[in-house]
Amino acid sequence: MSAAPSPPKLREKLLRSATSFVFATAVVENSGAFWTAGRRPSMLSSISRRGNRLNEHESVRPQQNPQPKSSVTETSDDGFVETSEHRKFVEFSDACKAYRYIGLCYGPPGVGKTLSARRYSRADSLADYDRWNEATMPSIMFDTVMYTAEVVNTPSRVASDLGRAREKLTGIAVRPIEREARTVLETIRLRDEARRREILDRPGCSPCDRPAVDPLYFQTYQYYQACQKEVSDPTTLIVVDEADRLQMNSLEQVRSVFDSGDMGMILIGMPGIEKRIARFPQLYSRIGFVHEFRPLGTAEVQELLERCWTPPGVTLPDSGFTPEVAARLVRMTGGNLRLLTRLLTQVERVLGVNDTQVISVEIVEAARDSLVIGQA
């Protein structure tokens, strides 16, 4: 039996075979394989370590963190408020990713730590992803894992959850190669089937009259399997939310995961987590950056109210807030974004109950009485 051809030679044979078979114009969307009349279909470049194809993925990967604008706050189309604290968190995360350090982020509840982490990691884009459903395939590459610690956790559970999350990112990175493999293999199958029918329909044919096919279907399959194995783990940052829940052994497991790969890590928790982690010298010595997530400033809250910002799903009158009402809201919430969201939601409810479209101090006071926020 002759030795299997090397990947570069096999690639040339695949190109010649597919070009001779494809005549009409067709485009395979989102697969990286483009079939055009008179042209050869694009194939994977020769593999060297991670491969040129992976470099192409990395080069076209959209910038995850856009440059901050001059305004104090920016609101995206999905209602996310890009505050100055969020932009600081983005810079902090970029530093942890670039220098491969463990970062520690802490702040009081409701200031936006989890929202900023989910926004940075684009975790919401992965929520509906199903590897068996092509329609849920994201159109972008991912390199950040967002992990929320369970209330009851063990080292093995933490390692398993992080492993599955990283495998999901690898699966997304491999999917373009799998799609191209299916397209090319189907082309070769149809080519072989057409030649087989041509021989069988020929008068005086013999079962021994088998056409020489090159490349073979199995050789092509092996080629793409090798390409998939060359795809390394794209994870460059792991964000661990609710890190306060992790016990000593689980924290040691997190450190082990960090040590086993070339990546950064961020631990997010409540104030005081920095003192708790200081009791673990091996983990504490790996912390390179610390970020305190603070509440919104008075100017930021006032700007949001002046722009008539409302949480997603909440509709308030277009008349907006008077200066007196805005000042009252600023004092009630103290810059806590979660509290501001809950308060404006209650304002909408109180307006509907009283059948009015005017947001007054009395309306805001009635909405506050429905929440446990203390005395203003």
SULCOR-V619036 format. One record per pair of residues at least 24 apart in sequence whose ideal C-beta (glycine too) atoms are under 10 Angstrom apart, sorted by sequence separation. I is the first residue (numbers start at 1). J is the second residue. D is the distance in Angstrom with one decimal. If there is no record, write none. Layout:
I|J|D ; I|J|D
This chain:
16|40|8.1 ; 32|56|8.2 ; 65|89|9.7 ; 66|90|8.8 ; 89|113|7.7 ; 92|116|9.6 ; 93|117|8.0 ; 120|144|6.7 ; 121|145|7.0 ; 122|146|8.4 ; 123|147|9.3 ; 145|169|6.7 ; 192|216|9.1 ; 243|267|4.1 ; 244|268|9.0 ; 245|269|8.6 ; 264|288|8.7 ; 302|326|6.0 ; 305|329|6.3 ; 343|367|5.8 ; 346|370|4.9 ; 15|40|4.7 ; 18|43|8.2 ; 32|57|8.8 ; 65|90|4.5 ; 121|146|4.0 ; 123|148|9.3 ; 144|169|8.3 ; 188|213|8.0 ; 192|217|6.9 ; 236|261|9.2 ; 238|263|6.3 ; 239|264|9.3 ; 240|265|6.9 ; 241|266|8.9 ; 242|267|9.7 ; 243|268|5.9 ; 244|269|4.3 ; 251|276|9.1 ; 255|280|8.1 ; 258|283|8.8 ; 264|289|9.2 ; 266|291|8.6 ; 268|293|8.3 ; 301|326|8.1 ; 302|327|8.2 ; 304|329|9.5 ; 305|330|7.7 ; 342|367|9.1 ; 343|368|6.6 ; 345|370|9.6 ; 346|371|6.2 ; 14|40|9.2 ; 15|41|7.2 ; 64|90|8.5 ; 65|91|8.2 ; 85|111|7.0 ; 86|112|6.5 ; 89|115|9.8 ; 90|116|7.6 ; 94|120|8.9 ; 120|146|8.4 ; 121|147|9.4 ; 142|168|8.3 ; 143|169|6.9 ; 191|217|9.5 ; 235|261|7.0 ; 236|262|8.0 ; 237|263|6.1 ; 238|264|7.5 ; 239|265|7.7 ; 240|266|6.8 ; 241|267|8.8 ; 242|268|7.2 ; 243|269|4.4 ; 244|270|5.5 ; 251|277|7.4 ; 301|327|9.9 ; 304|330|9.8 ; 311|337|9.3 ; 321|347|9.5 ; 345|371|9.4 ; 14|41|8.5 ; 15|42|9.2 ; 85|112|6.4 ; 86|113|9.8 ; 89|116|4.5 ; 93|120|5.3 ; 117|144|9.1 ; 119|146|9.9 ; 142|169|5.0 ; 188|215|7.4 ; 235|262|9.3 ; 236|263|5.3 ; 237|264|4.7 ; 238|265|4.8 ; 239|266|4.7 ; 240|267|5.2 ; 241|268|4.8 ; 242|269|7.0 ; 243|270|9.1 ; 246|273|9.6 ; 255|282|6.5 ; 259|286|8.2 ; 302|329|9.0 ; 311|338|9.8 ; 314|341|8.0 ; 343|370|9.0 ; 12|40|9.8 ; 15|43|6.0 ; 65|93|7.7 ; 83|111|9.4 ; 85|113|9.0 ; 88|116|9.1 ; 89|117|7.6 ; 92|120|9.6 ; 93|121|8.6 ; 118|146|6.1 ; 141|169|8.3 ; 142|170|9.8 ; 188|216|8.3 ; 189|217|6.5 ; 233|261|6.9 ; 235|263|5.5 ; 236|264|6.6 ; 237|265|7.0 ; 238|266|7.4 ; 239|267|8.5 ; 240|268|6.7 ; 241|269|8.3 ; 242|270|9.1 ; 244|272|8.2 ; 248|276|9.7 ; 251|279|10.0 ; 252|280|7.7 ; 255|283|4.9 ; 258|286|6.8 ; 301|329|7.2 ; 302|330|6.3 ; 316|344|6.8 ; 342|370|9.1 ; 343|371|6.5 ; 14|43|6.0 ; 64|93|9.0 ; 65|94|6.3 ; 83|112|7.0 ; 86|115|7.9 ; 87|116|9.2 ; 90|119|8.6 ; 117|146|6.1 ; 188|217|5.3 ; 233|262|9.2 ; 234|263|9.9 ; 235|264|9.7 ; 237|266|6.9 ; 238|267|9.5 ; 239|268|6.8 ; 240|269|8.8 ; 244|273|5.6 ; 251|280|6.2 ; 254|283|7.8 ; 255|284|10.0 ; 298|327|9.2 ; 301|330|4.9 ; 311|340|8.2 ; 312|341|8.9 ; 316|345|9.9 ; 339|368|9.9 ; 342|371|5.9 ; 14|44|9.4 ; 64|94|8.5 ; 86|116|4.7 ; 89|119|8.9 ; 90|120|6.0 ; 117|147|9.9 ; 118|148|9.5 ; 142|172|6.0 ; 143|173|9.1 ; 232|262|9.8 ; 233|263|8.4 ; 243|273|6.3 ; 246|276|9.8 ; 252|282|7.9 ; 300|330|9.7 ; 301|331|9.8 ; 311|341|4.3 ; 314|344|5.7 ; 317|347|9.9 ; 329|359|9.4 ; 342|372|9.9 ; 343|373|7.5 ; 12|43|9.2 ; 81|112|7.9 ; 85|116|7.4 ; 86|117|9.9 ; 89|120|7.0 ; 117|148|9.3 ; 141|172|6.8 ; 142|173|8.2 ; 184|215|9.8 ; 188|219|9.6 ; 189|220|9.8 ; 246|277|9.8 ; 248|279|8.7 ; 251|282|9.7 ; 252|283|7.4 ; 255|286|6.9 ; 299|330|9.6 ; 309|340|9.1 ; 310|341|9.0 ; 311|342|8.5 ; 314|345|5.4 ; 316|347|6.7 ; 317|348|9.5 ; 342|373|8.3 ; 11|43|5.5 ; 65|97|10.0 ; 80|112|9.5 ; 83|115|10.0 ; 114|146|9.1 ; 140|172|8.7 ; 141|173|6.3 ; 185|217|6.6 ; 188|220|5.9 ; 244|276|7.8 ; 248|280|7.2 ; 251|283|6.0 ; 298|330|5.6 ; 301|333|6.8 ; 311|343|9.7 ; 313|345|8.1 ; 314|346|9.7 ; 316|348|6.0 ; 328|360|9.8 ; 329|361|9.8 ; 332|364|7.4 ; 339|371|7.7 ; 10|43|9.7 ; 11|44|7.2 ; 64|97|9.3 ; 83|116|8.6 ; 86|119|7.1 ; 184|217|9.9 ; 185|218|9.8 ; 187|220|9.4 ; 188|221|9.3 ; 243|276|9.4 ; 297|330|9.7 ; 298|331|9.1 ; 301|334|9.0 ; 304|337|9.1 ; 311|344|5.9 ; 314|347|8.3 ; 315|348|6.5 ; 325|358|9.8 ; 326|359|9.6 ; 328|361|5.7 ; 332|365|9.1 ; 11|45|8.2 ; 81|115|8.6 ; 82|116|9.0 ; 86|120|8.5 ; 114|148|8.0 ; 137|171|9.8 ; 138|172|6.2 ; 243|277|8.4 ; 296|330|9.2 ; 301|335|5.9 ; 310|344|5.9 ; 311|345|6.4 ; 314|348|5.2 ; 317|351|7.3 ; 325|359|5.7 ; 327|361|9.5 ; 339|373|6.0 ; 11|46|6.8 ; 80|115|7.1 ; 137|172|7.4 ; 141|176|9.4 ; 185|220|5.9 ; 248|283|9.7 ; 300|335|7.3 ; 301|336|9.4 ; 305|340|8.9 ; 309|344|8.5 ; 310|345|8.9 ; 313|348|9.2 ; 314|349|9.5 ; 316|351|7.4 ; 325|360|6.8 ; 329|364|6.4 ; 332|367|9.2 ; 333|368|9.7 ; 10|46|10.0 ; 11|47|9.8 ; 80|116|9.1 ; 131|167|9.6 ; 184|220|6.2 ; 185|221|6.4 ; 298|334|9.4 ; 299|335|10.0 ; 301|337|8.8 ; 304|340|7.8 ; 315|351|9.5 ; 322|358|9.2 ; 324|360|8.7 ; 325|361|5.9 ; 328|364|5.5 ; 332|368|5.8 ; 7|44|8.7 ; 8|45|9.5 ; 82|119|8.2 ; 131|168|7.7 ; 138|175|9.1 ; 184|221|9.6 ; 296|333|8.3 ; 298|335|7.0 ; 300|337|9.4 ; 310|347|9.3 ; 311|348|9.3 ; 315|352|9.8 ; 322|359|7.6 ; 324|361|6.1 ; 325|362|9.9 ; 328|365|7.9 ; 336|373|8.7 ; 7|45|9.8 ; 8|46|5.1 ; 80|118|9.3 ; 137|175|6.0 ; 295|333|8.4 ; 296|334|8.8 ; 297|335|6.3 ; 310|348|8.0 ; 319|357|7.0 ; 321|359|5.9 ; 322|360|8.0 ; 325|363|8.2 ; 326|364|9.7 ; 329|367|9.6 ; 7|46|5.9 ; 8|47|9.5 ; 80|119|5.9 ; 126|165|8.9 ; 129|168|7.0 ; 137|176|9.4 ; 181|220|7.8 ; 184|223|9.1 ; 185|224|7.7 ; 295|334|6.1 ; 296|335|3.9 ; 301|340|6.8 ; 305|344|9.2 ; 317|356|8.7 ; 318|357|8.7 ; 319|358|6.9 ; 320|359|7.7 ; 321|360|9.9 ; 322|361|8.5 ; 325|364|5.9 ; 329|368|9.3 ; 332|371|9.1 ; 334|373|9.0 ; 6|46|9.0 ; 7|47|6.3 ; 131|171|5.5 ; 181|221|7.5 ; 184|224|7.5 ; 295|335|3.3 ; 296|336|7.6 ; 304|344|9.8 ; 317|357|4.4 ; 319|359|7.2 ; 324|364|9.6 ; 328|368|8.8 ; 333|373|7.8 ; 334|374|9.5 ; 78|119|9.4 ; 131|172|8.5 ; 134|175|8.7 ; 294|335|7.8 ; 295|336|5.4 ; 296|337|6.1 ; 316|357|9.0 ; 317|358|7.0 ; 332|373|6.5 ; 123|165|9.7 ; 126|168|6.9 ; 129|171|8.8 ; 137|179|8.8 ; 181|223|8.4 ; 182|224|9.0 ; 295|337|7.6 ; 317|359|6.4 ; 332|374|9.0 ; 334|376|9.1 ; 76|119|8.6 ; 126|169|8.5 ; 129|172|7.4 ; 131|174|9.9 ; 181|224|3.7 ; 295|338|10.0 ; 316|359|6.7 ; 321|364|8.8 ; 332|375|9.6 ; 333|376|9.0 ; 80|124|9.8 ; 131|175|7.9 ; 180|224|7.5 ; 181|225|8.2 ; 295|339|9.2 ; 296|340|7.9 ; 332|376|4.5 ; 134|179|8.4 ; 295|340|9.8 ; 331|376|5.6 ; 78|124|8.6 ; 97|143|8.0 ; 126|172|8.3 ; 178|224|7.8 ; 181|227|7.9 ; 97|144|7.6 ; 131|178|9.9 ; 177|224|6.4 ; 180|227|8.9 ; 181|228|8.0 ; 329|376|9.5 ; 177|225|9.6 ; 328|376|7.3 ; 178|227|9.6 ; 177|227|5.3 ; 178|228|7.0 ; 93|144|8.0 ; 177|228|5.4 ; 174|227|8.8 ; 175|228|9.8 ; 177|230|9.2 ; 65|119|9.4 ; 174|228|5.1 ; 177|231|7.1 ; 64|119|9.8 ; 65|120|6.9 ; 173|228|9.5 ; 174|229|9.3 ; 176|231|9.8 ; 64|120|7.1 ; 174|230|9.8 ; 175|231|10.0 ; 64|121|8.8 ; 174|231|5.1 ; 64|122|7.3 ; 170|228|9.6 ; 173|231|5.4 ; 173|232|8.6 ; 171|231|9.5 ; 173|233|8.6 ; 174|234|9.8 ; 170|231|6.6 ; 173|234|5.0 ; 170|232|8.0 ; 172|234|8.1 ; 173|235|10.0 ; 170|233|5.5 ; 169|233|7.3 ; 170|234|6.5 ; 169|234|5.3 ; 170|235|8.0 ; 167|233|8.5 ; 169|235|5.6 ; 166|233|5.8 ; 168|235|9.9 ; 169|236|9.7 ; 166|234|8.5 ; 167|235|9.7 ; 166|235|4.9 ; 165|235|8.2 ; 166|238|8.1 ; 162|235|9.1 ; 165|238|8.1 ; 64|140|9.1 ; 162|238|6.6 ; 62|139|9.7 ; 64|141|9.9 ; 62|140|6.1 ; 64|142|9.2 ; 162|240|8.5 ; 61|140|7.0 ; 62|141|8.7 ; 64|143|8.0 ; 60|140|9.3 ; 61|141|4.9 ; 64|144|7.6 ; 60|141|8.4 ; 61|142|9.1 ; 61|143|7.8 ; 158|240|8.8 ; 57|140|9.7 ; 58|141|7.4 ; 57|141|5.4 ; 58|143|8.8 ; 54|141|9.5 ; 158|246|7.3 ; 145|234|9.9 ; 153|242|9.6 ; 158|247|9.8 ; 143|233|9.5 ; 144|234|9.4 ; 145|235|5.6 ; 143|234|5.0 ; 144|235|7.4 ; 145|236|9.4 ; 146|237|9.5 ; 147|238|6.4 ; 148|239|9.2 ; 149|240|6.3 ; 151|242|8.4 ; 155|246|9.5 ; 158|249|9.1 ; 159|250|9.3 ; 162|253|8.6 ; 166|257|9.1 ; 142|234|7.0 ; 143|235|6.2 ; 144|236|7.0 ; 145|237|7.2 ; 146|238|8.4 ; 147|239|6.8 ; 148|240|7.9 ; 149|241|7.0 ; 150|242|8.4 ; 153|245|6.3 ; 155|247|8.8 ; 158|250|5.1 ; 162|254|8.1 ; 141|234|6.7 ; 142|235|8.5 ; 143|236|4.6 ; 144|237|4.6 ; 145|238|4.7 ; 146|239|5.1 ; 147|240|5.3 ; 148|241|4.5 ; 149|242|4.6 ; 152|245|8.5 ; 153|246|6.2 ; 154|247|8.4 ; 155|248|9.7 ; 156|249|9.7 ; 157|250|8.1 ; 158|251|9.0 ; 142|236|9.9 ; 143|237|6.8 ; 144|238|7.6 ; 145|239|6.8 ; 146|240|8.7 ; 147|241|7.0 ; 148|242|5.4 ; 149|243|6.2 ; 151|245|5.8 ; 153|247|7.0 ; 155|249|4.9 ; 156|250|9.6 ; 158|252|9.7 ; 159|253|5.5 ; 163|257|8.5 ; 144|239|6.5 ; 145|240|9.0 ; 146|241|7.0 ; 147|242|9.2 ; 148|243|9.6 ; 149|244|8.1 ; 150|245|6.9 ; 152|247|9.8 ; 154|249|7.4 ; 155|250|5.5 ; 158|253|4.9 ; 159|254|9.0 ; 162|257|5.6 ; 166|261|8.4 ; 147|243|9.6 ; 149|245|4.4 ; 150|246|9.4 ; 153|249|9.2 ; 154|250|6.8 ; 155|251|9.1 ; 157|253|8.9 ; 158|254|6.4 ; 148|245|8.9 ; 149|246|5.3 ; 153|250|5.1 ; 155|252|7.0 ; 156|253|7.9 ; 159|256|7.8 ; 166|263|9.2 ; 149|247|9.8 ; 155|253|3.7 ; 158|256|9.5 ; 159|257|6.7 ; 154|253|8.4 ; 155|254|8.8 ; 158|257|7.8 ; 150|250|9.5 ; 153|253|9.1 ; 149|250|7.4 ; 155|256|8.3 ; 159|260|9.8 ; 149|251|9.9 ; 155|257|10.0 ; 30|134|9.0 ; 149|254|8.9 ; 30|137|7.2 ; 147|254|9.3 ; 30|138|10.0 ; 30|139|6.7 ; 147|257|9.9 ; 57|172|9.9 ; 58|173|9.7 ; 57|173|6.7 ; 121|237|7.7 ; 123|239|8.5 ; 120|237|8.6 ; 121|238|9.3 ; 121|239|5.6 ; 123|241|9.6 ; 145|263|8.8 ; 147|265|9.9 ; 149|267|9.5 ; 54|173|7.3 ; 57|176|7.4 ; 120|239|7.3 ; 144|263|9.4 ; 149|268|9.6 ; 54|174|9.9 ; 56|176|9.6 ; 57|177|10.0 ; 121|241|9.8 ; 143|263|8.9 ; 144|264|9.2 ; 145|265|9.4 ; 146|266|9.7 ; 148|268|9.3 ; 149|269|9.3 ; 118|239|8.7 ; 54|176|9.8 ; 117|239|5.0 ; 144|266|9.3 ; 146|268|10.0 ; 53|176|7.7 ; 54|177|9.3 ; 116|239|9.8 ; 117|240|9.3 ; 118|241|8.4 ; 53|177|7.2 ; 117|241|5.8 ; 114|239|9.6 ; 51|177|9.1 ; 53|180|9.1 ; 114|241|5.5 ; 113|241|7.5 ; 114|242|8.2 ; 113|242|9.7 ; 44|176|9.4 ; 44|177|6.7 ; 103|237|9.1 ; 105|239|8.8 ; 105|240|9.9 ; 44|180|7.0 ; 100|236|8.3 ; 102|238|9.5 ; 103|239|9.1 ; 105|241|9.4 ; 43|180|7.5 ; 44|181|9.0 ; 100|237|9.1 ; 106|243|9.0 ; 42|180|8.2 ; 98|236|8.8 ; 102|240|9.6 ; 105|243|9.0 ; 106|244|9.1 ; 41|180|8.4 ; 97|236|5.3 ; 98|237|9.5 ; 104|243|8.5 ; 44|184|9.6 ; 96|236|9.5 ; 97|237|4.4 ; 43|184|7.4 ; 96|237|6.3 ; 97|238|9.9 ; 41|183|7.7 ; 96|238|9.6 ; 32|175|9.8 ; 33|176|8.6 ; 41|184|7.2 ; 94|237|9.0 ; 96|239|9.0 ; 31|175|8.9 ; 32|176|4.6 ; 33|177|9.7 ; 93|237|6.7 ; 30|175|8.9 ; 31|176|6.1 ; 32|177|7.7 ; 121|266|9.6 ; 30|176|7.5 ; 31|177|9.1 ; 33|179|7.1 ; 34|180|9.8 ; 41|187|8.0 ; 93|239|7.5 ; 120|266|9.1 ; 31|178|8.8 ; 32|179|7.2 ; 33|180|4.1 ; 31|179|3.7 ; 32|180|5.4 ; 33|181|8.9 ; 35|183|7.8 ; 30|179|7.2 ; 31|180|5.3 ; 33|182|9.2 ; 34|183|9.9 ; 35|184|9.9 ; 117|266|7.4 ; 29|179|9.2 ; 31|181|9.4 ; 33|183|4.9 ; 28|179|7.0 ; 31|182|8.2 ; 32|183|9.5 ; 33|184|6.9 ; 117|268|6.1 ; 28|180|7.7 ; 31|183|6.2 ; 35|187|8.4 ; 102|254|8.8 ; 116|268|9.1 ; 102|255|8.1 ; 28|182|9.2 ; 33|187|9.5 ; 114|268|7.2 ; 28|183|5.3 ; 113|268|5.3 ; 28|184|9.9 ; 102|258|6.1 ; 113|269|8.5 ; 26|183|9.4 ; 101|258|9.3 ; 113|270|9.2 ; 100|258|8.8 ; 100|261|9.2 ; 103|264|7.0 ; 104|265|9.7 ; 105|266|5.9 ; 106|267|8.6 ; 107|268|8.5 ; 109|270|6.9 ; 100|262|6.2 ; 102|264|7.3 ; 103|265|7.1 ; 104|266|7.7 ; 105|267|7.1 ; 106|268|7.3 ; 107|269|8.8 ; 108|270|7.2 ; 109|271|9.7 ; 100|263|6.4 ; 101|264|5.9 ; 102|265|4.7 ; 103|266|4.5 ; 104|267|5.4 ; 105|268|4.8 ; 106|269|5.3 ; 107|270|7.7 ; 108|271|6.4 ; 100|264|5.1 ; 101|265|7.9 ; 102|266|7.4 ; 103|267|7.3 ; 104|268|8.3 ; 105|269|7.7 ; 106|270|6.2 ; 107|271|6.8 ; 18|183|8.9 ; 22|187|6.7 ; 99|264|7.0 ; 100|265|8.7 ; 101|266|9.4 ; 102|267|6.8 ; 103|268|9.1 ; 104|269|7.9 ; 106|271|5.3 ; 18|184|6.3 ; 21|187|5.7 ; 97|263|7.8 ; 98|264|7.6 ; 106|272|7.5 ; 17|184|8.9 ; 21|188|8.1 ; 96|263|9.3 ; 97|264|4.5 ; 106|273|5.2 ; 19|187|9.9 ; 22|190|9.7 ; 96|264|3.9 ; 97|265|9.4 ; 105|273|9.1 ; 106|274|6.0 ; 15|184|9.7 ; 18|187|5.1 ; 21|190|7.0 ; 22|191|9.6 ; 95|264|8.3 ; 96|265|6.9 ; 97|266|8.9 ; 104|273|7.0 ; 105|274|9.8 ; 106|275|9.9 ; 14|184|6.2 ; 17|187|7.6 ; 18|188|7.6 ; 21|191|4.7 ; 94|264|9.3 ; 96|266|5.5 ; 104|274|5.7 ; 14|185|9.9 ; 17|188|6.4 ; 20|191|7.9 ; 21|192|9.9 ; 93|264|8.1 ; 106|277|9.8 ; 14|187|8.9 ; 18|191|8.2 ; 21|194|8.0 ; 54|227|9.5 ; 61|234|9.5 ; 64|237|9.9 ; 93|266|6.2 ; 104|277|6.8 ; 14|188|7.9 ; 17|191|6.5 ; 53|227|7.5 ; 57|231|9.3 ; 92|266|7.8 ; 17|192|9.8 ; 102|277|9.3 ; 47|223|9.4 ; 51|227|6.8 ; 54|230|7.8 ; 58|234|8.4 ; 117|293|9.8 ; 53|230|9.0 ; 54|231|6.3 ; 57|234|8.4 ; 89|266|9.1 ; 116|293|7.5 ; 53|231|8.8 ; 54|232|7.8 ; 113|291|9.5 ; 44|223|8.2 ; 47|226|7.0 ; 51|230|5.3 ; 89|268|9.5 ; 104|283|10.0 ; 114|293|9.9 ; 43|223|9.3 ; 44|224|7.7 ; 47|227|6.1 ; 50|230|6.5 ; 51|231|7.5 ; 54|234|8.4 ; 104|284|9.1 ; 113|293|4.9 ; 43|224|9.8 ; 46|227|9.9 ; 49|230|7.3 ; 50|231|7.3 ; 51|232|9.5 ; 102|283|7.5 ; 111|292|9.8 ; 112|293|6.9 ; 44|226|9.8 ; 45|227|9.6 ; 47|229|9.3 ; 48|230|8.7 ; 50|232|5.7 ; 102|284|9.1 ; 111|293|5.3 ; 112|294|9.8 ; 44|227|5.2 ; 47|230|4.9 ; 49|232|8.3 ; 102|285|9.5 ; 104|287|5.3 ; 111|294|6.7 ; 112|295|8.8 ; 43|227|9.7 ; 44|228|9.9 ; 47|231|9.6 ; 50|234|9.7 ; 102|286|4.7 ; 103|287|7.1 ; 104|288|9.2 ; 105|289|8.8 ; 106|290|7.9 ; 107|291|8.5 ; 108|292|9.8 ; 111|295|5.0 ; 112|296|8.2 ; 101|286|7.0 ; 102|287|4.9 ; 103|288|6.8 ; 104|289|7.3 ; 105|290|7.7 ; 106|291|7.9 ; 107|292|6.0 ; 108|293|8.1 ; 110|295|8.0 ; 111|296|7.5 ; 44|230|9.4 ; 100|286|9.9 ; 101|287|7.1 ; 102|288|6.5 ; 103|289|4.2 ; 104|290|4.8 ; 105|291|4.7 ; 106|292|6.2 ; 107|293|3.1 ; 108|294|8.4 ; 101|288|2.9 ; 102|289|8.1 ; 103|290|7.1 ; 104|291|7.3 ; 105|292|7.8 ; 106|293|6.9 ; 107|294|6.4 ; 108|295|7.0 ; 100|288|8.6 ; 101|289|5.9 ; 103|291|6.6 ; 104|292|9.4 ; 105|293|6.0 ; 107|295|8.1 ; 99|288|6.2 ; 99|289|8.0 ; 96|287|9.8 ; 96|288|7.3 ; 95|288|8.0 ; 96|289|5.8 ; 95|289|5.6 ; 96|291|9.2 ; 17|213|8.2 ; 93|289|9.2 ; 95|291|9.2 ; 17|214|7.3 ; 18|215|9.9 ; 92|289|6.0 ; 16|214|8.6 ; 17|215|6.3 ; 91|289|9.7 ; 92|290|8.7 ; 93|291|8.7 ; 16|215|8.9 ; 92|291|4.2 ; 13|213|9.9 ; 14|214|9.8 ; 15|215|9.9 ; 91|291|8.7 ; 92|292|9.9 ; 13|214|5.6 ; 14|215|5.7 ; 92|293|9.2 ; 13|215|4.2 ; 18|220|9.8 ; 89|291|6.4 ; 12|215|9.2 ; 13|216|9.3 ; 17|220|8.7 ; 88|291|6.7 ; 10|214|9.4 ; 11|215|9.1 ; 88|292|9.3 ; 89|293|6.6 ; 10|215|5.6 ; 14|219|9.0 ; 88|293|8.1 ; 9|215|8.9 ; 10|216|9.4 ; 13|219|8.4 ; 14|220|6.1 ; 85|291|9.3 ; 88|294|8.8 ; 13|220|8.7 ; 85|292|9.4 ; 86|293|9.0 ; 85|293|5.9 ; 5|214|8.6 ; 10|219|6.0 ; 11|220|9.8 ; 14|223|7.5 ; 85|294|6.0 ; 5|215|7.3 ; 10|220|7.3 ; 13|223|9.8 ; 14|224|9.7 ; 84|294|9.3 ; 85|295|8.1 ; 4|215|9.5 ; 5|216|9.6 ; 83|294|9.9 ; 85|296|7.0 ; 4|216|8.9 ; 10|222|8.6 ; 11|223|7.4 ; 83|295|9.8 ; 84|296|8.3 ; 85|297|8.8 ; 10|223|5.2 ; 83|296|5.9 ; 84|297|7.5 ; 4|218|9.2 ; 5|219|7.0 ; 83|297|8.7 ; 4|219|5.9 ; 7|222|9.5 ; 81|296|8.6 ; 84|299|9.5 ; 85|300|8.5 ; 7|223|6.1 ; 10|226|9.8 ; 84|300|6.7 ; 6|223|9.9 ; 83|300|5.7 ; 4|222|7.2 ; 5|223|9.2 ; 83|301|9.6 ; 4|223|9.1 ; 7|226|6.9 ; 81|300|8.6 ; 7|227|8.3 ; 83|303|9.7 ; 83|304|8.7 ; 115|337|7.8 ; 73|296|8.1 ; 81|304|6.8 ; 110|333|9.1 ; 115|338|8.9 ; 72|296|9.4 ; 73|297|9.8 ; 110|334|9.7 ; 111|335|7.7 ; 112|336|9.1 ; 114|338|9.7 ; 72|297|8.0 ; 110|335|9.6 ; 111|336|6.3 ; 112|337|5.0 ; 73|299|9.2 ; 108|334|9.6 ; 110|336|4.5 ; 111|337|6.2 ; 112|338|7.7 ; 72|299|6.0 ; 73|300|5.3 ; 108|335|9.9 ; 109|336|8.2 ; 110|337|6.3 ; 111|338|7.6 ; 72|300|5.2 ; 73|301|9.0 ; 81|309|7.0 ; 108|336|7.5 ; 110|338|3.2 ; 111|339|9.6 ; 71|300|9.9 ; 72|301|9.9 ; 75|304|8.0 ; 109|338|7.2 ; 110|339|5.7 ; 72|302|9.2 ; 73|303|5.6 ; 79|309|8.5 ; 81|311|9.3 ; 108|338|9.9 ; 109|339|9.5 ; 110|340|8.8 ; 72|303|5.2 ; 73|304|6.0 ; 79|310|8.1 ; 110|341|8.7 ; 71|303|7.6 ; 72|304|9.0 ; 75|307|7.4 ; 79|311|6.8 ; 80|312|8.8 ; 110|342|8.9 ; 79|312|4.0 ; 73|307|8.2 ; 75|309|6.2 ; 78|312|7.2 ; 79|313|8.5 ; 75|310|10.0 ; 79|314|9.4 ; 71|307|9.5 ; 73|309|8.2 ; 85|335|9.4 ; 86|337|9.8 ; 83|335|9.6 ; 85|337|9.0 ; 83|337|7.7 ; 81|337|7.1 ; 81|340|9.7 ; 81|341|9.7 ; 79|341|10.0
